[in-house]
Amino acid sequence: MFGEKKKDSHIKNNWKIQFLFLSLLILFLFIQIFLYLNLNTKITKVQNELSGYKIFVNSSLFLIKENFDEKIKEQEELNQKKFMELIKEIAIEKSSLEEQIKNIKLSNKDSSAIIEETIKSVVAVFTDYSAGSGFFIYRTENYSLIITNYHVVEDARNIKILTYENNIIQGDIIATSRIKDLAVIAVPGEYPILELADSNKLQVGNKVIAIGNPFGLSFTVTEGIISGLNREGLNGIKEYIQTDVSLNPGNSGGPLINLEGKVVGLNNFKIKGAENIGFALQSNSIKEFINSVIEKIK
């Protein structure tokens, strides 16, 4: 009996120990699970914070990059604008310098070189009643046009043209303007032409050269300067250049040339009894007339 009670007591003690051990184990597992869940929560929180920080950093970097790119673009546009302004300033300075150099060269240029370049385009005009001058102004493969004064060829039945090479060719009047005292003569063949300058750019004091046929002395050259601009002619039109170039009968219709070898006027008339006061129809007026003629014959 005593032995059985002792055995039951021992069994009860073992069960209590096992229960206690199991309880501790369960508590330990519960603590581990709690710690794991708590740690996992913290890890998730940290990951979320890191993710948010990453998004913030990426957004900040994007904004910084976008702002930086915009600044670079603005700077490039500013640099491009400054560069273009600099190019324009250089171009203006270059043009001004070239013009100054050109004026210096022209002022020092030997007139003989200009005359040599232009005289081959000048002609002497002979009719039944008079003689005058003219110059080639337009050409095609089949014919060339000469411009002269209308009063040189007025009422003419026969017109002969003497070229610089001493060739005599037949000429035909194809257009006239009594008001401007201009006439256009067509001749067969190709001949060197003279270019018309812009008479709006002329200035008093500019040096000019007249080439003509005074008193039948073909291809005579005289020099002078422009004395006045926009003078009124015998026709009442203020389109004449006044010069001190020596003009005589036969010079009518000949070119008045600048130091670039371009025609600034067509010698027209002089004041009788006055010394070296001559007048030439300005080139822009000639250009207007000859362009209208060319349009009609094309």
Secondary structure by P-SEA (a helix, b strand, c coil): caaaaaaaaaaaaaaaaaaaaaaaaaaaaaaaaaaaaaaaaaaaaaaaaaaaaaaaaaaaaaaaaaaaaaaaaaaaaaaaaaaaaaaaaaaaaaaaaaaaaaaaaaaaccaaaaaaaccccbbbbbccccccbbbbccccccbbbbbbbccccccccbbbbbccccbbbbbbbcccccccbbbbbbbcbbbbbbbbcccccccccbbbbbbcccccccbbbbbbccccccccccccccbbbbccccccccccccccccccccccccccccccccccbbbbccaaaaaaaaaaaaaaac
